[in-house]
Structure formats: C-alpha cells, structure tokens
C-alpha cells in the first residue's frame, strides 16, 4: 500500500511540474487612428479575448483623463509606497522572463511640421528597438513612417508573448530575496553605527 501512495504522489508531482512549466500565451493588439477617432486595446489569453477597451482619442489628447488621474495619484502618493515599489520590482523581473514569439508594428505619424514628424518617427523607432532589445527579440524593424501632409497618428501593434508559471514564481522569489537582502543589510549597517 505504501508503494502505491508513493507512486500517486510521484504522478501528481509530475503533473504539477508539467502544468507549471507550460507556456502561457498572450496576444496584445493596439490600434490607434486619430483620423477616425478610434483607439482599441485588446489582450487575449490562449487566443481567448480577456480584455478589451475602446479609447476616445480626442478626449485623451485634450488631457481631460490625465487631470483626473493626477488628482487620484496625488491623494494616494504617500500610502503603501514600499508595497508599490515591491510590486514594480516584481513586474520588472517577470517582464524579463517573457518570451516574444511574434511582433509587428505599423505606424504613421504626422504633426503638420516636417521636423517634428522626423523627431517623432526617430523616437518611436528608438523605443521600438529598445523594446525588442529588452525582450531579446530580433524584431522585423517595424514600419514607422512620417506623414508630412496631415496631422494624424496611426499606430497598429500586434504581439504574441509567452511566459510560464515557473518563471513567474521564480521572478517573485528573486524580488522577495533581493528585498530581504536589502532589509538585512540596512539593519546590519544601522546596528554597526556607534
């Protein structure tokens, strides 16, 4: 009887390890077009849509939503500062484990000023290159063009990303270990002061 219980535990451990190491696939689609006032963000998990949001581009560019967010942020500025930093550390560590399967970018930027268009296109290309470098992905370069004759922003991004539960657990444990190490060295330095 003891051998069968051992085998059941072993099989359950193998099944759990298999589930933990399975890659979770996420698809992200961002579509912004100021010409027709369309802004959509959608995220799908294993090709099943889990989040969709439409954005009113004209209201966003006018700054109405930003003022409301600044007021809410100023209220909560002092509360839970350490916990927010810990969550930020965890998020950065988790993002480092994300694998990029596919990314495509098409963008047109027009401000009505040729110099501003050139600078905006250059900055967007740098940001896209840094995004690909952060995730260790050799991107296709994306198609980012200036639109000299119109005031328009067209941004179409699609990406497929994957991460496993094991990577998430490992990243969070690394963040906890680093925070614990910082706390113990800070205490130790404080105790040694005479």
N, C-alpha and C positions, 0 to 999 in steps of 0.2 A: 504494500500500500504506500510505503514511503517513497518508493521509486516512481510511482505514477504521479504523486503530488509534485515531486521534483521535476518530472517531465512537463507537467502542466504549467508550473512556474517558468520553466525554461521556454516553452512555446509562447506564453504570454509576454515574457521579456523580449523575445524576438519580434513578436507582432508590434509591441510598443516601440521598439527601436526602429522598425521599418516605417511606422507611421510618423515618428519624429523626424526621420531623415527624408521623407517625401518632400519634393519641392512644391511650394505653393505658388501658383501662377497668378499674377495680377496684370491687368491691362489698363492703361491710362490713355484717355483721349481728351485732348483740349482743343477746342475750336473757337476762335475769336475772329469776328469780322465787324469792324466798325462801320463799314459801308452800309450794311443791312441791320446793324444794331443787334447782332447775335453773339452770345457768349455761352458756351456749354462746356461743362466738365463732367466726364463720366469715368467711373472706376468699376472694373469688373473683376470678380474673383473666380478663377477657373471658368472663364468666359460666361459667367452669370453676372449681369449688372447688379451692383450692390449700392452704388451711389451715383446720383445724377443731380446736377444743379445747373439752372439757367441763370445767367447774369445779365442785368441791364447795363450795357456798356456805357451808354450816355450818362446814366446816373453815377456810375463808378468813376468815370473820367471827370465829372463835375466835383467830386470829392465829398459828397454827402455821406456815403457809407464810412469813409475814413474818419471823419469827425466823430461819429458815433463810437467807433472802435477805440479812438484815442481817449474819449471820456471814460469808457469802461476800463481801459487799461490803466488809466491814472488812479482809479478807485482801488484796483487790486494790485497796485505796484509793490506795496510793502508786504503783502500777505503771501506766505508759502514760497518765498524766494529760493530757499535752499532746495525744496522739493522740485520746483520748476527747473532748476539747474540740473538736478539729478535726472529728470525726465529728458532734458535736452541732451545730456551725455549719453543716455541710453539710446535715444533716437539716432544720434550720430553714429554710434557703434553698430546699431542694427543696419543703418544705411550702408555701412562699409561691407556688409555681408551680402547685399543684394546683387544678384546676377542679372545682367541685362541680356535679354535674348534678342530683341529687335527694337530699333528706334528709327522713326522717320520724322523729319521736320520740314515744313514748308512755311515760309514767312515772307510777307511783303510789308515794307514799312515806308510810309510817305507822310511827311510833315508839311510839305509845301516849300521847304528850304532844302536845297541840294546838300549843303554842308551838314545840316542836322540829320538828313537821311543817311549820309555816309557814316557819320559818327554812330548813329543808332544801329545801323547794319553791322558795323565793326564790333560794337559792344555786344550785340546779340550773338555774333559768330564766336567771340571770345567766351561768352557764357556757355554756349553750346559745347565748345571744345573742352572747357573745364568740367562740364557735366560728364562728358564722355570719359575724360581722364580720371575723374573721381571714382566712377564705377568700373574703370578698367576696360572700357569698351572702345573698340576701334570704329568709331561712327562713320557713317557714309558722307559726312560733311554737311548734310542738310542742304536745303535750298533756301537761302536767305538773300532776298533781293531788295534793292531800293525802288520805290515808286515815286519818281520825280514829279509827276504831273497831277498828283492827287493827295489829299490828306486822308489817309486810310491806314489801318493796321489790320493785316490778315495774318493769323497765327494758327497753324494746324499741326498739332503734335500727336503722335501715337507711339506708345512704347509698351513692350511686354517685359515684365520683370518677374524674377522668381527668388524665393527665399524659403528656407526650411525652418521648422520649429526648433531644431537643434541649434541652428545659427542664432535664432532669437534668444534662446536660453543662454547660450554661450556669451553673447554680447551683453546681456543684462548682468550676468555673473561677473564679467570683466568690469563693468561700470561699478558694480557694488564693491568689488575688490579694490578698485582704484580709490573709491570714496573712503572706504575703511582705512586704506593705507594712508591717505591724506589726513584723516582724522587722528590716527595714532601718531603720526609724525608731528602733527601740530601739538598734540597733548605732550608728547615727549619733549619737544622744544620748549614748551611752556614750563614744564617741570624742572628743566635744567637751568632756567634763568634764576640768578641769585640776586 
